[in-house]
C-alpha cells in the first residue's frame, strides 16, 4: 500500500466567526487549520502592524550594549562589526556598519574568509583589527561560543559585544562587555526566533531610540536575512519581513535593485519565495566562495553603476558555486555506492569546497530523509556542514556526541562542526546510535492540508484572498490542497522536457497545472488517467486572461488505498471524503450477484480490492461491503470486513437504512 501521502478525508473544521467576519471559505478553512479561529486572531496574523514589535531593551544584555555603543560614539572610537559569511550575517553586518557610520564613526566591516579563517571570531583577525586601531568589536550572527577569543580580545585591549541568535549554553558564555542572544535560557525577550539580522536591528533600535525609523531604513536587509536563514515567519518576524518586502518593492537599496534585475525578478511581484530562490543564493554564493565582503559592498554601495557591476559578479559567482556543487553531489553519490542509508549520512573528503558542502548536505538530507553531514578535510582537522531532516534536532545530537568533536554550533536544523580526522569513524557510530534512540517519526512524502471536494471553491476570488497569508516561509508554509481522482485531459512536457503541464477536469471544473522539474514519464502519467494532485493554487495572468493555475508539488495515478482502508476500518471521520463515492442501488445489486463473499473475504486490502468489479470505483466497492456487513448480509467473527462471508438471513435487507448509507446521503446534500 502507498503510505507516502497524508490526505485529510474528514470534514474540515471552519470557524463560523471567520466566515461571519467576511473571510472566504478557503482562507477561513486554512486559518482554522492553523489554530486561528477568531476574527481578532485572524486580523493580528494577516494585518498585524507595529504592535507585533517588541521593545529591544527587553533582551538580556541590550541595555549594557547600548551604553557601550553610545560611549564609542561619544569618544569617536574605531569600531569593527564582525559578521558571519552567510546572508544573515552579511545583512546584519551592513545594518550595524551603516548605523555607526551615520553616527560619524570610523567603522570597519569584517567578514572572515570561509575557507581560510572559518566561522566566527579568530585570533588573527582580532590582531589585525587591533593593529588598525579598533577599540570595540561588535559581532553579528556569531560569537556566542567564542569564549577563548573574547578573552584574547580583552588581552589586546579590545572590548567585545556579542550579538547572536544561535543555540547556546548559559554555563559557557563569553565574558564580553555584553552578550545578546534571544536563544539564551531565561532571556525575557518574547521572540526567541529572531535571525541574526533581527538582533542587529534591535541593537541599532535600542541605540537610536526610534525603532520605527530604524525598521524603515533597514527593513529590506532584515527581510532578506530573515528569509534566507529560514526563521519562522510568524508574529514579529512576519511583520519585519512584510515591511522588508514592501521596501524592496517601493524603495530598494541600489544593490538589491541591481540583483533583482540580474535575477530577472519583477519587484512588483516579489515574495518571500523569490528572496529564497533568487536573492539569497546569489548573496550566499559570495560567502561560500570566500568573497562575502563583495556581497556586503554591493548592499552598502550607493552608486547604481557600481551596484550593477557587483551584482553581475555575484551572479557569476553563483554559477561557479552551482558547478562546484554538482561535482560534490556526484562524488557524494559515488561514496554512497547506491546504498539507501537508514541513519545519518556522514561523508568526508579532502577534495570538497568547504563553502559549498552545506548545499550538498541539504540535498542528501532531502533525498534520503535522514540527517546529512558533509566534512571537508583540511590537514589535521575537518570542517563539517550538518543538515537535519524530519524534525531531528541536530544541535542536541551534536551535544550528545561532542566528545568526538573539536567544536560545534548552530541550530536544531542546521549546524557546523570541527573534527579531527581520526575521530570521524567514532563520531559516525556515536551519531548513528543517538539517532537510533531518538529518530523522529517517519514523515509522509506528501502532507496535504485540505481535500477539495467542491472544485468551485478554487475561484479566482478565493485564491486571491489566500495572498493575505503572504509572506510564506518557515512556520507559515503555503497551504497544500489536493484534488483526488480527477481526469487528466491532457499531459505534456514543456521547456525541453524539464517541466510537465496538465489540463485537469474535476467535476464540472477545468484547471491548468504545471509541475516544475518533473516529466510525465518520471511520474508515469498520461492523458486519460485518473490522478491525485497535490498543489498550491495561484493566479495566472497571461496577456490579460486571468485564471487559476495549479502549481503541483506531487502527482500520482489515483490511489484508492488510503480511503478504502479507512472505510473498511469503519472510520466515520472519513465519510466526508467518501461521500462522492456513495453507491446506488444498481451497484449493490451488481456486487451481490457476483460471487463476492461466497468465500471468506481476504485479510489484506490489496487482495480484497482485487474482487472489485470492473468499472466500479474501489471506494464504492468498500462502501457496499460495509453496508452489507452492517445490514447482516455479511457476517464476521470479529466484526470486520476482513474474513467476512455471506450470511443467511430471512427477508430483505434495507441497505439505505444502514448508518453508513444514511451518513453518506446526508453528506451529499
C-alpha positions in Angstrom: 0.0 0.0 0.0 1.2 3.5 -0.8 1.9 5.2 2.6 3.5 8.3 1.1 0.6 10.7 1.2 -1.4 12.1 4.1 -4.9 13.2 2.9 -7.4 14.7 5.3 -10.6 12.8 4.4 -12.6 14.2 7.4 -14.8 17.3 7.1 -12.6 20.3 7.6 -13.4 22.5 10.6 -14.2 26.1 9.6 -14.7 28.8 12.1 -18.1 30.3 11.8 -16.8 33.5 13.3 -14.3 33.8 10.5 -17.0 33.3 7.8 -19.2 35.9 9.5 -16.3 38.3 9.6 -16.2 38.2 5.8 -13.3 35.8 5.2 -13.9 33.4 2.3 -14.4 29.7 2.8 -10.9 28.7 1.6 -9.0 31.2 3.7 -11.2 30.5 6.7 -10.5 26.8 6.4 -6.8 27.3 6.2 -6.8 29.8 9.1 -8.9 27.4 11.2 -6.5 24.5 10.4 -3.7 26.7 11.8 -5.5 27.4 15.0 -6.7 30.8 14.1 -10.5 30.7 14.9 -11.4 34.3 15.9 -11.6 37.4 13.8 -9.3 39.1 16.2 -6.6 36.5 15.8 -7.0 36.5 12.1 -6.6 40.2 11.9 -3.5 40.0 14.1 -2.0 37.3 11.8 -3.0 38.8 8.5 -2.8 42.5 9.2 -0.6 42.7 12.3 1.2 46.0 12.5 3.8 47.7 14.6 2.2 46.3 17.7 3.9 43.0 16.8 7.2 44.6 17.5 8.9 44.1 20.9 11.0 46.5 22.9 14.7 45.8 22.2 15.6 46.6 25.8 13.7 43.5 26.9 16.6 41.5 25.5 19.2 40.4 28.0 22.4 42.5 27.8 20.9 45.1 25.5 21.0 48.0 27.9 24.7 47.4 28.7 25.4 47.1 25.0 23.6 50.3 24.2 25.7 52.2 26.8 28.9 50.8 25.4 28.0 51.8 21.8 26.9 55.2 22.9 30.3 55.6 24.7 32.0 54.7 21.4 30.0 57.3 19.6 30.8 60.0 22.2 34.6 59.2 22.2 34.7 58.7 18.4 36.3 55.2 18.9 37.2 53.0 16.0 34.7 50.1 15.8 34.6 46.8 13.9 31.5 44.9 13.1 32.4 41.2 12.9 29.9 39.2 10.9 29.2 35.8 9.5 29.6 35.0 5.8 26.1 33.8 5.1 23.2 36.1 4.0 22.0 36.6 7.6 25.5 37.7 8.7 26.1 39.8 5.7 22.9 41.8 6.1 23.4 42.2 9.8 26.9 43.5 9.2 25.6 46.0 6.8 23.0 47.3 9.2 25.3 47.9 12.2 28.1 49.2 10.0 25.8 51.7 8.2 24.3 52.9 11.5 27.6 53.5 13.2 29.0 55.3 10.1 25.9 57.6 10.2 26.9 58.4 13.8 30.2 59.7 12.5 32.3 56.7 13.5 35.1 55.0 11.6 33.6 51.5 11.3 35.2 48.5 9.7 33.0 45.7 8.5 34.9 42.4 8.9 33.6 39.1 7.5 36.1 36.2 7.7 37.1 34.2 4.7 35.1 31.0 5.0 37.9 28.7 3.8 40.9 30.4 5.3 39.5 31.6 8.7 36.3 29.6 9.2 33.3 30.6 11.2 33.3 33.2 14.0 36.0 35.2 15.8 39.6 34.2 15.4 42.8 35.5 17.0 44.5 36.5 13.7 41.5 38.7 12.8 41.5 40.3 16.3 45.2 41.1 16.0 44.6 42.7 12.5 41.8 44.8 13.9 43.9 45.8 16.9 46.6 47.0 14.5 44.0 49.1 12.7 43.2 50.9 16.0 39.9 49.1 16.8 38.7 49.6 20.4 35.4 47.8 20.2 34.3 44.7 18.2 30.6 44.1 17.8 29.8 40.6 16.5 26.6 39.9 14.5 25.2 36.5 13.8 28.2 34.9 15.5 30.3 34.9 18.7 28.1 33.1 21.3 30.6 30.3 21.6 33.7 32.5 21.3 34.8 32.2 24.9 38.6 32.0 24.4 38.6 34.5 21.5 36.7 37.0 23.6 39.3 36.6 26.4 42.1 37.1 23.9 40.4 40.3 22.6 40.5 41.6 26.1 44.1 40.9 26.4 44.6 43.0 23.2 42.7 45.9 24.8 39.6 45.3 22.7 36.1 45.3 24.1 33.6 42.9 22.6 29.8 43.0 22.3 28.3 39.7 21.3 25.1 39.7 19.3 23.9 36.3 18.0 20.9 34.1 17.7 22.4 30.6 17.7 21.9 28.0 20.4 24.0 28.4 23.4 24.7 27.0 26.9 24.5 29.7 29.5 27.2 28.0 31.6 29.9 28.7 28.9 29.1 32.2 27.6 31.9 34.6 26.5 32.9 37.1 29.2 32.1 40.1 26.9 31.0 43.6 27.7 27.5 42.4 26.8 26.1 39.2 25.4 22.9 39.5 23.4 21.3 36.3 22.2 17.5 35.7 22.1 18.2 32.0 22.4 19.7 32.3 25.9 17.9 30.3 28.5 15.6 32.6 30.5 16.0 35.6 28.2 12.9 37.7 28.7 12.6 38.8 25.0 9.3 37.4 23.7 10.6 36.3 20.3 13.4 33.7 20.6 13.4 33.2 16.8 14.9 36.4 15.6 17.5 36.0 12.8 21.0 37.4 13.5 19.9 40.4 11.3 16.9 40.8 13.6 19.1 41.0 16.6 21.3 43.5 14.8 18.2 45.7 14.1 17.2 45.5 17.8 20.7 46.8 18.7 20.6 49.8 16.5 17.0 50.5 17.5 18.0 50.4 21.2 20.9 52.8 20.4 18.8 55.2 18.3 15.7 55.2 20.4 13.4 55.2 17.3 12.7 51.6 16.3 10.2 52.6 13.7 12.8 54.8 11.9 15.4 52.0 12.1 13.0 49.5 10.6 12.0 51.9 7.8 15.7 52.4 7.0 16.8 48.7 7.2 13.6 46.7 6.5 14.9 45.2 3.2 18.1 44.0 4.8 16.2 42.5 7.7 13.7 40.7 5.4 16.4 39.2 3.2 18.5 37.9 6.1 15.4 36.6 8.0 14.1 34.7 5.0 17.5 33.4 3.9 18.1 32.0 7.4 14.7 30.2 7.4 13.4 31.8 10.5 9.7 31.2 11.4 7.6 33.9 9.6 5.1 34.4 12.4 4.4 37.3 14.7 7.3 39.8 14.9 9.3 38.1 12.1 6.3 38.1 9.8 5.9 41.8 10.3 9.6 42.5 9.8 9.5 40.5 6.5 6.3 42.1 5.3 7.8 45.6 5.8 11.0 44.5 4.1 9.2 43.2 1.0 7.3 46.4 0.8 10.6 48.3 0.8 12.1 46.0 -1.7 9.2 46.8 -4.0 9.0 50.5 -3.4 12.4 51.8 -2.4 15.1 49.1 -2.6 18.8 49.7 -2.0 20.7 50.1 -5.2 22.3 46.7 -4.6 19.0 44.9 -4.2 17.6 46.7 -7.2 20.6 45.5 -9.4 20.3 42.0 -8.1 16.6 41.8 -8.8 17.3 42.9 -12.4 20.1 40.3 -12.8 17.9 37.6 -11.4 15.0 38.6 -13.7 12.6 39.1 -10.7 9.8 41.6 -11.1 10.0 43.6 -7.9 6.3 44.4 -8.1 5.5 40.7 -7.6 8.3 40.0 -5.1 7.6 37.3 -2.5 9.5 35.6 0.3 9.9 32.6 -2.0 11.6 34.9 -4.6 14.0 36.0 -1.9 14.8 32.4 -1.0 15.4 31.2 -4.6 16.7 34.4 -6.3 18.4 36.8 -4.0 19.6 34.6 -1.2 21.6 32.1 -3.4 23.5 34.9 -5.1 24.5 36.6 -1.9 25.3 33.2 -0.3 27.5 32.3 -3.3 29.9 35.2 -2.4 30.3 33.9 1.1 30.6 30.3 0.1 33.4 31.2 -2.3 35.3 33.4 0.1 34.1 36.7 -1.2 31.4 37.7 1.3 32.9 41.2 1.5 31.9 41.7 -2.1 28.3 41.0 -1.2 28.5 43.5 1.7 30.0 46.1 -0.7 27.0 45.5 -3.0 24.4 46.1 -0.3 26.2 49.2 1.1 27.1 50.9 -2.2 25.0 53.9 -3.3 26.2 54.2 -6.9 23.8 52.4 -9.4 26.6 51.6 -11.9 28.8 50.1 -9.2 25.8 48.1 -7.9 25.1 46.7 -11.4 28.8 45.6 -11.8 28.9 44.0 -8.4 25.5 42.2 -8.9 26.8 40.8 -12.2 29.9 39.5 -10.3 27.7 37.8 -7.7 25.7 36.1 -10.4 28.9 34.8 -11.9 30.0 33.5 -8.5 26.6 31.8 -8.2 27.2 30.0 -11.5 30.6 28.8 -10.2 29.0 27.7 -7.0 26.4 25.6 -8.9 29.2 23.9 -10.9 31.2 23.1 -7.8 28.0 21.8 -6.1 27.3 19.4 -8.9 30.8 17.9 -8.7 30.5 17.4 -4.9 27.0 16.0 -5.3 28.2 13.4 -7.8 31.1 12.4 -5.6 28.8 12.0 -2.6 26.5 9.8 -4.6 29.5 7.7 -5.6 30.6 7.3 -1.9 27.1 6.1 -1.0 27.5 3.5 -3.8 23.8 3.2 -4.4 23.0 2.3 -0.8 20.0 3.9 0.8 21.1 4.9 4.3 18.8 4.2 7.2 20.6 6.5 9.6 22.6 9.8 9.5 24.9 10.3 6.5 28.5 11.3 7.4 30.8 11.7 4.5 34.3 13.2 4.3 36.7 14.2 1.5 39.7 16.5 1.1 38.6 17.4 -2.4 35.4 19.3 -1.4 34.9 23.0 -1.2 34.1 23.9 2.4 31.8 26.7 1.3 29.5 24.5 -0.8 29.2 21.3 1.2 26.2 22.6 3.1 24.1 22.7 0.0 25.1 19.1 -0.9 24.2 18.1 2.7 20.8 19.7 2.3 20.2 17.8 -0.9 21.3 14.5 0.6 19.0 15.0 3.7 16.1 15.8 1.4 16.7 12.9 -0.9 17.2 10.2 1.7 15.1 11.7 4.6 17.9 11.4 7.1 20.3 13.9 8.6 23.4 14.5 6.5 26.8 15.8 7.4 29.5 16.6 4.8 33.0 17.1 6.1 35.7 19.0 4.2 39.1 17.7 5.4 41.9 20.2 5.6 45.1 18.8 7.1 44.8 18.0 10.7 41.1 18.8 11.0 37.8 18.7 9.1 35.1 21.3 8.8 31.6 19.9 8.6 28.2 21.2 7.5 25.2 19.5 9.0 21.6 19.5 7.8 18.6 17.9 9.5 15.5 16.1 8.3 12.1 15.3 9.7 12.5 17.5 12.8 15.6 15.7 14.1 17.4 18.1 16.5 21.0 18.4 15.2 22.2 20.7 18.0 21.1 18.2 20.7 22.6 15.3 18.7 26.0 17.1 18.3 25.9 18.0 22.0 25.4 14.3 22.8 28.4 13.3 20.5 30.6 16.3 21.5 33.3 14.0 22.9 34.3 13.2 19.4 34.3 16.8 18.2 36.7 19.7 18.4 33.8 22.1 18.3 30.3 22.7 17.0 27.5 25.3 16.9 24.3 26.2 15.1 20.6 25.4 15.3 18.3 22.4 15.6 18.0 22.1 11.8 21.4 23.3 10.6 24.8 23.3 12.3 28.6 23.2 11.8 31.3 21.2 13.4 35.1 20.8 13.6 36.6 17.3 13.9 39.9 15.6 13.9 40.3 13.0 11.1 40.9 10.1 13.4 37.6 10.8 15.2 35.3 10.6 12.2 34.5 6.9 12.4 33.8 7.1 16.2 31.6 10.2 15.6 29.7 8.4 12.8 29.0 5.5 15.1 28.0 7.6 18.1 25.7 9.8 15.9 24.1 6.7 14.4 23.4 5.3 17.9 22.0 8.6 19.1 19.7 8.7 16.0 18.6 5.1 16.6 17.4 6.1 20.1 16.0 9.5 19.0 14.9 9.0 15.4 11.9 11.3 14.5 8.7 9.7 13.4 8.8 9.0 9.7 7.1 11.8 7.9 4.8 11.2 4.9 6.1 12.1 1.5 3.2 14.4 0.8 1.2 16.1 3.6 -2.0 17.8 2.3 -3.8 20.4 4.3 -7.2 20.3 2.7 -9.1 17.9 0.4 -11.0 19.9 -2.2 -14.3 18.1 -2.7 -16.0 21.0 -4.4 -13.7 22.4 -7.1 -15.8 25.6 -7.4 -14.2 26.8 -4.2 -11.0 27.2 -6.3 -12.3 30.5 -7.6 -10.2 33.5 -8.6 -11.6 35.5 -5.7 -10.8 32.8 -3.2 -7.3 32.2 -4.5 -6.5 35.9 -4.4 -7.7 36.1 -0.8 -5.0 33.5 0.1 -2.4 36.1 -0.7 -3.2 37.6 2.6 -1.2 34.7 4.1 2.0 36.0 2.5 4.8 36.1 3.3 5.1 32.3 3.3 8.0 30.5 4.8 9.1 28.5 7.9 6.2 28.4 10.3 3.8 29.8 7.7 4.1 27.4 4.8 1.9 27.7 1.7 -1.2 25.5 2.2 -1.2 22.3 0.1 -4.5 21.3 -1.3 -5.4 18.0 -3.0 -7.8 17.2 -5.8 -8.3 13.4 -5.8 -9.5 11.1 -8.5 -9.6 13.7 -11.3 -9.2 13.2 -15.0 -6.1 14.3 -16.8 -7.5 15.6 -20.1 -4.0 16.4 -21.4 -0.4 15.9 -20.3 2.6 17.4 -22.0 6.2 18.1 -21.2 7.5 21.7 -21.7 10.8 23.6 -21.6 12.7 20.7 -23.2 11.1 18.1 -21.1 12.1 19.7 -17.8 8.6 20.5 -16.6 5.1 18.9 -17.1 1.9 20.8 -18.0 -1.5 19.3 -17.4 -5.2 20.1 -18.0 -7.5 18.7 -15.4 -11.2 18.0 -15.3 -12.6 17.9 -11.8 -16.4 17.6 -11.8 -17.6 20.5 -13.9 -14.5 22.5 -13.4 -11.3 22.5 -15.5 -7.8 23.7 -14.4 -4.4 24.1 -16.0 -1.5 22.9 -13.9 2.3 23.0 -14.0 4.8 20.6 -12.3 8.3 22.1 -12.3 11.3 19.8 -12.6 9.1 16.7 -13.3 8.1 15.0 -16.5 5.1 12.8 -17.4 7.5 9.9 -17.9 9.1 10.2 -14.5 5.6 10.2 -12.9 4.1 7.6 -15.1 1.2 9.8 -16.0 -0.6 10.1 -19.4 -3.7 11.6 -20.9 -6.9 10.0 -19.7 -5.5 8.8 -16.4 -7.3 9.3 -13.1 -4.9 11.2 -10.8 -4.4 12.6 -7.4 -2.8 16.1 -7.5 -1.3 17.9 -4.5 -0.8 21.6 -5.3 -0.8 25.2 -4.3 -3.1 27.4 -6.4 -2.0 30.7 -7.9 -3.5 33.3 -10.2 -2.1 33.2 -13.7 -2.5 36.4 -15.7 -1.4 35.8 -19.3 -2.0 38.5 -21.8 -5.0 39.7 -19.9 -6.5 36.3 -19.5 -6.8 35.6 -15.7 -7.2 32.1 -14.5 -6.5 29.8 -11.6 -3.4 27.7 -12.1 -2.4 24.6 -10.0 1.3 24.6 -9.1 1.8 20.9 -8.4 4.1 19.7 -5.7 3.1 16.0 -6.1 1.2 13.9 -8.6 0.3 10.2 -9.0 -2.2 7.9 -10.5 -5.2 7.8 -8.3 -4.7 5.6 -5.3 -7.8 4.4 -3.5 -5.8 2.5 -0.9 -5.8 5.1 1.9 -9.6 5.9 1.7 -10.6 2.3 1.2 -8.6 1.2 4.3 -10.4 3.9 6.4 -13.8 2.7 5.0 -13.0 -0.9 5.8 -12.0 0.0 9.3 -15.3 1.9 9.7 -13.6 5.2 10.4 -16.6 7.5 10.5 -14.5 10.6 10.0 -13.5 9.5 6.5 -17.1 9.5 5.3 -16.9 13.2 4.3 -14.2 12.4 1.8 -16.0 9.2 0.7 -19.4 10.9 0.0 -18.7 11.3 -3.7 -18.4 7.5 -4.0 -21.8 6.8 -2.4 -23.1 3.7 -4.3 -26.5 3.5 -5.9 -28.9 0.5 -5.9 -27.5 -0.9 -9.1 -24.0 -1.1 -7.5 -25.4 -3.1 -4.6 -27.3 -5.4 -6.9 -24.3 -5.9 -9.2 -22.0 -6.7 -6.4 -24.4 -9.1 -4.6 -25.0 -11.0 -7.8 -21.2 -11.6 -8.1 -19.6 -14.3 -6.0 -18.0 -11.8 -3.7 -18.5 -13.0 -0.2 -19.4 -16.6 -1.1 -16.0 -17.4 0.4 -14.3 -15.6 3.3 -13.1 -12.2 2.1 -9.3 -11.7 2.0 -7.4 -10.5 5.0 -5.3 -7.9 3.2 -6.7 -4.8 1.4 -4.9 -5.3 -1.9 -6.3 -8.8 -2.1 -9.8 -7.5 -1.2 -9.7 -4.8 -3.8 -9.0 -7.5 -6.4 -12.6 -8.5 -6.1 -13.8 -5.0 -7.1 -16.0 -5.4 -10.3 -14.7 -3.7 -13.4 -15.9 -0.1 -13.8 -16.8 0.2 -10.1 -14.7 2.6 -8.0 -12.8 0.7 -5.3 -14.2 3.2 -2.7 -17.8 2.4 -3.8 -17.0 -1.3 -3.6 -15.8 -0.9 0.0 -18.8 1.1 1.0 -21.1 -1.6 -0.5 -19.3 -4.3 1.5 -19.5 -2.2 4.7 -23.3 -1.7 4.2 -23.6 -5.5 3.6 -21.8 -6.2 6.9 -23.9 -3.6 8.8 -27.2 -4.9 7.4 -26.3 -8.6 8.2 -25.8 -9.7 4.6 -22.2 -10.4 5.5 -21.1 -11.8 8.8 -17.7 -11.8 10.6 -16.4 -13.3 13.7 -14.6 -10.1 14.8 -17.0 -7.6 13.2 -14.6 -6.5 10.5 -14.8 -7.0 6.7 -11.6 -8.9 6.6 -12.6 -12.6 6.6 -16.3 -11.8 6.4 -18.6 -14.0 4.3 -22.2 -14.2 3.2 -24.8 -14.8 5.9 -28.2 -16.5 5.8 -31.0 -14.0 6.6 -34.7 -14.0 6.3 -36.3 -11.4 4.1 -34.7 -8.4 2.5 -32.1 -6.1 4.0 -32.7 -2.3 3.9 -29.3 -1.1 2.8 -30.4 2.6 2.7 -31.3 2.3 6.4 -27.7 1.4 7.4 -25.8 4.0 9.3 -23.1 4.3 6.7 -25.6 5.0 3.9 -27.6 7.5 5.9 -24.5 9.4 6.8 -23.2 9.4 3.2 -26.6 10.6 1.9 -26.6 13.5 4.3 -23.1 14.4 3.3 -24.1 14.5 -0.3 -26.6 17.3 0.4 
